């Protein structure tokens, strides 16, 4: 789709997209492992002590750096393409909040409760959807891209956002006061991105349905011509 428009994307952005996907899958893999081992989703079973605080702490530094670099690259592309289609305000806010919070936890980890340092790992695990967003960002729209986005967004990120709010309330006496507010804001973004994923699924389904009908019509015409 839109092959001619891809030429407007410079080579360095493709290189960053590849590196970005590797980083996202790496930090997401580590954080997902912690989410599983700590029983994050199981009521009254969450235990951050399965990882040392130092191990958790070092997840936040690459996350903060990544958010800053990714925002800078997107702002460069925003200026180059003069379009906000791929960088709406909610995305800019998400980058900034995620970066600042990651740096805060990394720098203040020694004075923060171990359980809270583990709670914020949930936000890092959301990077699991990153490569799919990158594919959409580069306009490589395959048939089931929308469905994949919807499955990850609705099947993992949105439930994670809900549970994160519950965990924040549960650990209100250990977490900074802003943590619940940030969880609510990010949950709102996840709700909006779930709706967006569903819309992408409908759009791509309709698009490929038209292509399939065109191909079927073309084949039928060729068969008719051959028989004559």
ZABARO-833749 format. One line per 3 residues: number of its first residue (from 1); for each residue x negated, y, z negated of N, C-alpha, C. Coordinates in nm, 2 decimals, decimal comma. Layout:
NUM> X/Y/Z/X/Y/Z/X/Y/Z; ...
***
This chain:
1> -0,08/-0,12/0,00/0,00/0,00/0,00/-0,09/0,13/0,00; -0,05/0,22/0,08/-0,12/0,35/0,08/-0,26/0,34/0,10; -0,30/0,26/0,20/-0,45/0,23/0,22/-0,52/0,36/0,26
4> -0,46/0,45/0,33/-0,52/0,57/0,37/-0,56/0,66/0,26; -0,48/0,65/0,15/-0,50/0,74/0,03/-0,61/0,69/-0,05; -0,65/0,57/-0,04/-0,76/0,51/-0,12/-0,89/0,58/-0,09
7> -0,90/0,63/0,04/-1,02/0,69/0,08/-1,06/0,82/0,00; -0,96/0,87/-0,06/-0,98/1,00/-0,14/-1,04/0,97/-0,27; -1,05/0,84/-0,31/-1,11/0,80/-0,44/-1,26/0,78/-0,41
10> -1,35/0,85/-0,47/-1,50/0,84/-0,45/-1,55/0,71/-0,50; -1,67/0,67/-0,45/-1,73/0,54/-0,49/-1,76/0,54/-0,64; -1,81/0,65/-0,69/-1,85/0,65/-0,83/-1,73/0,62/-0,92
13> -1,61/0,65/-0,88/-1,49/0,62/-0,96/-1,46/0,47/-0,95; -1,48/0,40/-0,84/-1,47/0,26/-0,83/-1,57/0,19/-0,92; -1,69/0,24/-0,92/-1,79/0,18/-1,01/-1,75/0,20/-1,16
16> -1,70/0,31/-1,19/-1,66/0,33/-1,33/-1,54/0,24/-1,36; -1,45/0,22/-1,26/-1,33/0,14/-1,28/-1,37/-0,01/-1,32; -1,48/-0,05/-1,25/-1,53/-0,19/-1,27/-1,59/-0,20/-1,41
19> -1,68/-0,10/-1,44/-1,74/-0,10/-1,58/-1,64/-0,08/-1,68; -1,54/0,00/-1,66/-1,43/0,03/-1,75/-1,35/-0,10/-1,79; -1,32/-0,18/-1,68/-1,25/-0,31/-1,71/-1,33/-0,40/-1,79
22> -1,46/-0,41/-1,76/-1,55/-0,50/-1,84/-1,55/-0,46/-1,99; -1,56/-0,32/-2,01/-1,56/-0,27/-2,15/-1,43/-0,30/-2,22; -1,32/-0,28/-2,15/-1,19/-0,30/-2,21/-1,16/-0,44/-2,24
25> -1,20/-0,53/-2,15/-1,18/-0,68/-2,18/-1,27/-0,72/-2,30; -1,39/-0,66/-2,31/-1,48/-0,70/-2,41/-1,43/-0,66/-2,55; -1,39/-0,53/-2,57/-1,34/-0,48/-2,69/-1,21/-0,54/-2,73
28> -1,13/-0,56/-2,62/-0,99/-0,62/-2,65/-1,01/-0,77/-2,69; -1,10/-0,84/-2,63/-1,12/-0,98/-2,67/-1,16/-0,99/-2,82; -1,26/-0,91/-2,86/-1,30/-0,91/-3,00/-1,19/-0,87/-3,09
31> -1,12/-0,77/-3,06/-1,01/-0,72/-3,15/-0,89/-0,82/-3,15; -0,86/-0,89/-3,04/-0,76/-0,99/-3,04/-0,80/-1,11/-3,12; -0,93/-1,14/-3,12/-0,97/-1,25/-3,21/-0,95/-1,21/-3,36
34> -0,98/-1,09/-3,39/-0,95/-1,05/-3,53/-0,80/-1,04/-3,56; -0,72/-1,00/-3,47/-0,58/-0,99/-3,49/-0,52/-1,13/-3,52; -0,58/-1,23/-3,45/-0,53/-1,37/-3,47/-0,58/-1,42/-3,60
37> -0,71/-1,41/-3,63/-0,77/-1,46/-3,75/-0,72/-1,40/-3,88; -0,68/-1,27/-3,87/-0,64/-1,20/-3,99/-0,49/-1,22/-4,01; -0,42/-1,29/-3,92/-0,27/-1,31/-3,93/-0,20/-1,18/-3,93
40> -0,24/-1,09/-3,84/-0,18/-0,96/-3,84/-0,03/-0,96/-3,82; 0,02/-1,05/-3,74/0,17/-1,06/-3,71/0,25/-1,13/-3,81; 0,18/-1,20/-3,90/0,26/-1,29/-4,00/0,28/-1,22/-4,13
43> 0,41/-1,20/-4,17/0,45/-1,13/-4,29/0,37/-1,18/-4,41; 0,32/-1,09/-4,49/0,25/-1,12/-4,62/0,13/-1,21/-4,60; 0,08/-1,23/-4,48/-0,04/-1,31/-4,46/-0,16/-1,24/-4,41
46> -0,15/-1,11/-4,38/-0,26/-1,03/-4,33/-0,38/-1,03/-4,42; -0,49/-1,06/-4,37/-0,61/-1,06/-4,45/-0,73/-1,01/-4,37; -0,77/-0,89/-4,39/-0,89/-0,83/-4,32/-1,02/-0,88/-4,36
49> -1,03/-0,95/-4,47/-1,15/-1,01/-4,52/-1,21/-1,12/-4,44; -1,13/-1,16/-4,34/-1,19/-1,27/-4,25/-1,31/-1,22/-4,17; -1,31/-1,08/-4,15/-1,43/-1,02/-4,09/-1,49/-0,92/-4,20
52> -1,62/-0,90/-4,19/-1,68/-0,81/-4,28/-1,64/-0,67/-4,24; -1,65/-0,57/-4,33/-1,61/-0,43/-4,30/-1,71/-0,38/-4,19; -1,84/-0,42/-4,20/-1,94/-0,37/-4,10/-1,91/-0,42/-3,96
55> -1,86/-0,54/-3,95/-1,82/-0,60/-3,82/-1,71/-0,52/-3,76; -1,61/-0,49/-3,84/-1,49/-0,41/-3,80/-1,54/-0,27/-3,76; -1,62/-0,21/-3,84/-1,67/-0,08/-3,82/-1,73/-0,06/-3,68
58> -1,81/-0,16/-3,64/-1,88/-0,14/-3,51/-1,79/-0,17/-3,39; -1,66/-0,20/-3,41/-1,57/-0,20/-3,30/-1,53/-0,06/-3,26; -1,53/0,03/-3,35/-1,48/0,16/-3,33/-1,57/0,26/-3,25
61> -1,70/0,24/-3,26/-1,79/0,32/-3,19/-1,78/0,31/-3,04; -1,79/0,19/-2,98/-1,77/0,18/-2,84/-1,64/0,22/-2,79; -1,53/0,20/-2,88/-1,40/0,25/-2,84/-1,39/0,40/-2,83
64> -1,45/0,47/-2,93/-1,45/0,61/-2,92/-1,53/0,67/-2,80; -1,64/0,61/-2,78/-1,73/0,66/-2,66/-1,65/0,63/-2,53; -1,59/0,51/-2,52/-1,52/0,48/-2,40/-1,40/0,57/-2,38
67> -1,33/0,61/-2,48/-1,21/0,70/-2,46/-1,26/0,84/-2,41; -1,37/0,88/-2,46/-1,43/1,01/-2,42/-1,47/1,01/-2,27; -1,55/0,91/-2,24/-1,60/0,90/-2,10/-1,48/0,88/-2,00
70> -1,39/0,79/-2,04/-1,27/0,77/-1,95/-1,19/0,89/-1,93; -1,17/0,97/-2,03/-1,09/1,10/-2,02/-1,17/1,19/-1,93; -1,30/1,20/-1,95/-1,38/1,29/-1,86/-1,37/1,25/-1,72
73> -1,38/1,12/-1,69/-1,37/1,07/-1,55/-1,23/1,10/-1,49; -1,13/1,08/-1,57/-0,99/1,11/-1,52/-0,97/1,26/-1,50; -1,03/1,35/-1,58/-1,02/1,49/-1,56/-1,09/1,53/-1,44
76> -1,21/1,47/-1,41/-1,28/1,50/-1,28/-1,19/1,46/-1,16; -1,13/1,34/-1,17/-1,04/1,30/-1,06/-0,91/1,39/-1,05; -0,87/1,44/-1,17/-0,75/1,53/-1,17/-0,79/1,65/-1,09
79> -0,90/1,71/-1,12/-0,95/1,83/-1,05/-0,97/1,80/-0,90; -1,02/1,68/-0,87/-1,05/1,65/-0,73/-0,93/1,63/-0,65; -0,83/1,55/-0,71/-0,71/1,52/-0,63/-0,60/1,62/-0,65
82> -0,61/1,70/-0,75/-0,51/1,81/-0,78/-0,37/1,75/-0,80; -0,37/1,64/-0,87/-0,24/1,57/-0,90/-0,24/1,51/-1,04; -0,13/1,53/-1,11/-0,12/1,48/-1,25/-0,04/1,34/-1,25
85> -0,03/1,28/-1,13/0,04/1,16/-1,12/-0,02/1,05/-1,21; -0,15/1,05/-1,22/-0,22/0,94/-1,30/-0,27/0,99/-1,43; -0,25/1,12/-1,47/-0,30/1,17/-1,60/-0,20/1,27/-1,66
88> -0,08/1,21/-1,70/0,02/1,30/-1,76/-0,03/1,34/-1,90; 0,04/1,43/-1,96/0,00/1,48/-2,09/0,00/1,37/-2,20; 0,09/1,27/-2,19/0,08/1,16/-2,29/-0,04/1,08/-2,28
91> -0,10/1,07/-2,16/-0,22/0,99/-2,15/-0,34/1,07/-2,20; -0,34/1,21/-2,18/-0,45/1,29/-2,23/-0,44/1,29/-2,39; -0,32/1,30/-2,44/-0,31/1,30/-2,59/-0,36/1,16/-2,64
94> -0,32/1,06/-2,58/-0,36/0,92/-2,62/-0,51/0,91/-2,62; -0,58/0,95/-2,52/-0,72/0,95/-2,51/-0,78/1,02/-2,63; -0,74/1,15/-2,65/-0,80/1,23/-2,75/-0,77/1,17/-2,89
97> -0,65/1,13/-2,92/-0,62/1,08/-3,05/-0,70/0,95/-3,08; -0,70/0,86/-2,98/-0,77/0,74/-2,99/-0,92/0,76/-3,02; -0,98/0,85/-2,94/-1,12/0,88/-2,96/-1,15/0,94/-3,10
100> -1,08/1,04/-3,14/-1,10/1,10/-3,27/-1,08/1,01/-3,38; -0,98/0,93/-3,37/-0,95/0,83/-3,48/-1,06/0,72/-3,49; -1,10/0,68/-3,37/-1,21/0,57/-3,37/-1,34/0,63/-3,43
103> -1,37/0,75/-3,40/-1,50/0,81/-3,45/-1,48/0,83/-3,60; -1,36/0,87/-3,64/-1,34/0,90/-3,79/-1,35/0,77/-3,87; -1,29/0,66/-3,82/-1,30/0,53/-3,89/-1,45/0,48/-3,89
106> -1,52/0,50/-3,78/-1,65/0,45/-3,77/-1,74/0,53/-3,87; -1,73/0,66/-3,88/-1,81/0,74/-3,97/-1,77/0,73/-4,11; -1,64/0,71/-4,14/-1,59/0,71/-4,28/-1,57/0,57/-4,33
109> -1,61/0,46/-4,26/-1,57/0,33/-4,30/-1,61/0,29/-4,44; -1,73/0,34/-4,48/-1,78/0,30/-4,61/-1,69/0,35/-4,73; -1,62/0,46/-4,70/-1,53/0,51/-4,81/-1,38/0,47/-4,79
112> -1,35/0,39/-4,68/-1,22/0,35/-4,65/-1,19/0,21/-4,70; -1,07/0,18/-4,73/-1,03/0,05/-4,77/-1,05/-0,06/-4,66; -1,10/-0,17/-4,70/-1,13/-0,28/-4,60/-1,01/-0,32/-4,52
115> -0,89/-0,33/-4,59/-0,77/-0,36/-4,52/-0,73/-0,26/-4,42; -0,74/-0,13/-4,45/-0,71/-0,03/-4,35/-0,80/-0,03/-4,23; -0,93/-0,05/-4,25/-1,02/-0,06/-4,14/-0,98/-0,17/-4,04
118> -0,93/-0,27/-4,10/-0,88/-0,38/-4,01/-0,75/-0,35/-3,94; -0,66/-0,27/-4,01/-0,53/-0,23/-3,95/-0,55/-0,16/-3,82; -0,64/-0,07/-3,81/-0,66/0,02/-3,70/-0,71/-0,06/-3,58
121> -0,76/-0,18/-3,60/-0,81/-0,26/-3,49/-0,70/-0,29/-3,39; -0,57/-0,29/-3,43/-0,46/-0,32/-3,35/-0,46/-0,22/-3,22; -0,50/-0,10/-3,25/-0,50/0,00/-3,14/-0,61/-0,04/-3,03
124> -0,72/-0,09/-3,08/-0,82/-0,14/-2,98/-0,78/-0,25/-2,90; -0,70/-0,34/-2,96/-0,66/-0,46/-2,89/-0,56/-0,43/-2,77; -0,51/-0,31/-2,77/-0,42/-0,26/-2,67/-0,49/-0,25/-2,53
127> -0,63/-0,24/-2,54/-0,71/-0,23/-2,42/-0,69/-0,35/-2,33; -0,62/-0,46/-2,37/-0,61/-0,58/-2,29/-0,53/-0,55/-2,17; -0,45/-0,44/-2,17/-0,37/-0,41/-2,05/-0,45/-0,32/-1,95
130> -0,57/-0,27/-2,00/-0,64/-0,18/-1,92/-0,67/-0,21/-1,78; -0,72/-0,33/-1,75/-0,75/-0,37/-1,61/-0,63/-0,36/-1,52; -0,51/-0,39/-1,57/-0,39/-0,38/-1,49/-0,36/-0,23/-1,46
133> -0,37/-0,14/-1,55/-0,36/0,00/-1,53/-0,46/0,05/-1,43; -0,58/0,00/-1,43/-0,68/0,04/-1,34/-0,65/0,00/-1,20; -0,60/-0,13/-1,19/-0,56/-0,17/-1,05/-0,45/-0,08/-1,00
136> -0,35/-0,04/-1,08/-0,25/0,05/-1,04/-0,31/0,19/-1,01; -0,40/0,23/-1,09/-0,47/0,36/-1,07/-0,54/0,37/-0,93; -0,60/0,26/-0,89/-0,67/0,25/-0,76/-0,58/0,22/-0,65
139> -0,45/0,20/-0,68/-0,35/0,18/-0,58/-0,36/0,04/-0,51; -0,41/-0,06/-0,58/-0,41/-0,19/-0,52/-0,28/-0,26/-0,57; -0,17/-0,23/-0,51/-0,04/-0,27/-0,56/0,00/-0,41/-0,50
142> -0,04/-0,52/-0,57/0,00/-0,65/-0,53/0,15/-0,68/-0,58; 0,21/-0,78/-0,53/0,35/-0,81/-0,55/0,39/-0,81/-0,69; 0,31/-0,88/-0,78/0,35/-0,90/-0,92/0,28/-0,81/-1,02
145> 0,22/-0,70/-0,97/0,16/-0,60/-1,06/0,25/-0,55/-1,16; 0,37/-0,50/-1,12/0,47/-0,45/-1,21/0,51/-0,55/-1,31; 0,53/-0,67/-1,27/0,57/-0,78/-1,36/0,46/-0,81/-1,47
148> 0,34/-0,81/-1,42/0,22/-0,83/-1,51/0,22/-0,71/-1,62; 0,23/-0,59/-1,57/0,23/-0,48/-1,66/0,34/-0,49/-1,76; 0,46/-0,52/-1,71/0,58/-0,53/-1,80/0,56/-0,65/-1,90
151> 0,50/-0,76/-1,86/0,48/-0,87/-1,95/0,38/-0,84/-2,06; 0,27/-0,77/-2,03/0,18/-0,73/-2,14/0,23/-0,62/-2,22; 0,29/-0,52/-2,16/0,34/-0,40/-2,23/0,46/-0,44/-2,32
154> 0,55/-0,51/-2,27/0,67/-0,55/-2,34/0,65/-0,67/-2,43; 0,56/-0,76/-2,39/0,54/-0,88/-2,46/0,43/-0,88/-2,57; 0,34/-0,78/-2,56/0,24/-0,77/-2,67/0,23/-0,63/-2,72
157> 0,21/-0,53/-2,64/0,18/-0,39/-2,69/0,30/-0,33/-2,77; 0,42/-0,35/-2,72/0,53/-0,29/-2,79/0,56/-0,36/-2,92; 0,56/-0,50/-2,93/0,57/-0,56/-3,06/0,46/-0,53/-3,15
160> 0,34/-0,51/-3,10/0,22/-0,48/-3,18/0,25/-0,34/-3,24; 0,30/-0,24/-3,16/0,32/-0,11/-3,21/0,43/-0,11/-3,33; 0,53/-0,20/-3,31/0,63/-0,21/-3,42/0,57/-0,26/-3,55
163> 0,49/-0,37/-3,53/0,43/-0,43/-3,65/0,33/-0,34/-3,71; 0,26/-0,26/-3,63/0,16/-0,17/-3,68/0,22/-0,06/-3,77; 0,34/-0,02/-3,74/0,42/0,08/-3,82/0,45/0,01/-3,95
166> 0,50/-0,11/-3,95/0,53/-0,18/-4,07/0,41/-0,20/-4,16; 0,30/-0,24/-4,10/0,17/-0,26/-4,17/0,13/-0,12/-4,23; 0,15/-0,02/-4,16/0,11/0,12/-4,21/0,19/0,15/-4,33
169> 0,32/0,12/-4,33/0,40/0,15/-4,44/0,36/0,06/-4,56; 0,34/-0,06/-4,53/0,30/-0,16/-4,64/0,17/-0,12/-4,71; 0,07/-0,06/-4,63/-0,06/-0,02/-4,69/-0,07/0,13/-4,70
172> 0,05/0,20/-4,72/0,04/0,35/-4,73/-0,05/0,40/-4,83; -0,07/0,33/-4,94/-0,16/0,37/-5,05/-0,30/0,36/-5,02; -0,34/0,28/-4,91/-0,48/0,26/-4,87/-0,51/0,33/-4,75
175> -0,42/0,36/-4,66/-0,44/0,43/-4,53/-0,43/0,58/-4,55; -0,51/0,65/-4,46/-0,49/0,80/-4,46/-0,35/0,84/-4,43; -0,31/0,95/-4,48/-0,17/0,99/-4,46/-0,13/1,00/-4,31
178> -0,23/1,04/-4,23/-0,20/1,06/-4,08/-0,18/0,92/-4,01; -0,21/0,81/-4,07/-0,21/0,68/-4,00/-0,07/0,65/-3,96; 0,03/0,66/-4,05/0,17/0,63/-4,01/0,22/0,72/-3,90
181> 0,18/0,85/-3,91/0,22/0,94/-3,80/0,17/0,90/-3,67; 0,04/0,87/-3,66/-0,03/0,83/-3,54/0,03/0,70/-3,49; 0,06/0,60/-3,57/0,13/0,48/-3,53/0,26/0,51/-3,47
184> 0,34/0,60/-3,52/0,47/0,63/-3,47/0,45/0,70/-3,33; 0,36/0,79/-3,32/0,34/0,86/-3,19/0,29/0,76/-3,08; 0,20/0,67/-3,12/0,15/0,57/-3,02/0,26/0,47/-2,98
187> 0,35/0,44/-3,08/0,46/0,35/-3,06/0,56/0,41/-2,96; 0,58/0,55/-2,97/0,66/0,62/-2,88/0,60/0,61/-2,73; 0,47/0,63/-2,72/0,41/0,62/-2,59/0,43/0,48/-2,54
190> 0,41/0,37/-2,62/0,43/0,24/-2,57/0,57/0,21/-2,53; 0,67/0,27/-2,59/0,81/0,26/-2,55/0,82/0,32/-2,41; 0,77/0,44/-2,39/0,78/0,51/-2,26/0,70/0,43/-2,15
193> 0,59/0,37/-2,19/0,51/0,29/-2,09/0,57/0,16/-2,06; 0,65/0,11/-2,15/0,73/-0,01/-2,12/0,84/0,02/-2,01; 0,90/0,13/-2,03/1,00/0,18/-1,93/0,94/0,20/-1,80
196> 0,82/0,26/-1,80/0,75/0,29/-1,68/0,71/0,16/-1,61; 0,66/0,06/-1,69/0,62/-0,07/-1,63/0,74/-0,14/-1,56; 0,86/-0,13/-1,63/0,98/-0,19/-1,57/1,02/-0,12/-1,44
199> 1,00/0,01/-1,43/1,03/0,09/-1,31/0,93/0,05/-1,20; 0,80/0,03/-1,24/0,70/-0,02/-1,14/0,74/-0,16/-1,09; 0,79/-0,24/-1,17/0,83/-0,38/-1,13/0,94/-0,37/-1,03
202> 1,04/-0,29/-1,06/1,16/-0,27/-0,97/1,11/-0,21/-0,83; 1,02/-0,11/-0,84/0,98/-0,04/-0,72/0,90/-0,14/-0,63; 0,80/-0,21/-0,69/0,72/-0,31/-0,61/0,80/-0,42/-0,56
205> 0,90/-0,47/-0,64/0,99/-0,58/-0,59/1,07/-0,54/-0,47; 1,12/-0,41/-0,47/1,19/-0,36/-0,36/1,10/-0,34/-0,24; 0,98/-0,29/-0,26/0,89/-0,27/-0,16/0,85/-0,40/-0,08
208> 0,82/-0,50/-0,16/0,78/-0,62/-0,10/0,89/-0,70/-0,04; 1,01/-0,67/-0,09/1,13/-0,73/-0,03/1,15/-0,68/0,11; 1,13/-0,55/0,13/1,14/-0,49/0,26/1,04/-0,54/0,35
211> 0,91/-0,56/0,30/0,81/-0,61/0,39/0,84/-0,76/0,43; 0,89/-0,84/0,34/0,93/-0,97/0,37/1,04/-0,98/0,48; 1,13/-0,89/0,47/1,24/-0,88/0,57/1,19/-0,84/0,70
214> 1,09/-0,75/0,70/1,03/-0,70/0,83/0,95/-0,82/0,89; 0,88/-0,89/0,81/0,80/-1,00/0,86/0,89/-1,11/0,92; 1,00/-1,14/0,85/1,09/-1,24/0,89/1,16/-1,20/1,02
217> 1,19/-1,07/1,03/1,25/-1,02/1,16/1,16/-1,03/1,27; 1,03/-1,00/1,24/0,93/-1,00/1,35/0,91/-1,15/1,40; 0,90/-1,24/1,30/0,88/-1,38/1,34/1,00/-1,43/1,42
220> 1,12/-1,39/1,38/1,24/-1,43/1,45/1,24/-1,38/1,59; 1,19/-1,25/1,61/1,18/-1,19/1,74/1,08/-1,26/1,83; 0,97/-1,30/1,77/0,86/-1,37/1,84/0,91/-1,51/1,88
223> 0,99/-1,58/1,79/1,04/-1,71/1,83/1,14/-1,70/1,94; 1,22/-1,60/1,94/1,32/-1,58/2,04/1,26/-1,55/2,17; 1,15/-1,47/2,17/1,08/-1,44/2,30/1,01/-1,56/2,35
226> 0,95/-1,64/2,26/0,89/-1,76/2,31/0,98/-1,86/2,37; 1,10/-1,87/2,31/1,20/-1,97/2,37/1,25/-1,93/2,50; 1,25/-1,80/2,53/1,30/-1,75/2,66/1,19/-1,76/2,76
***
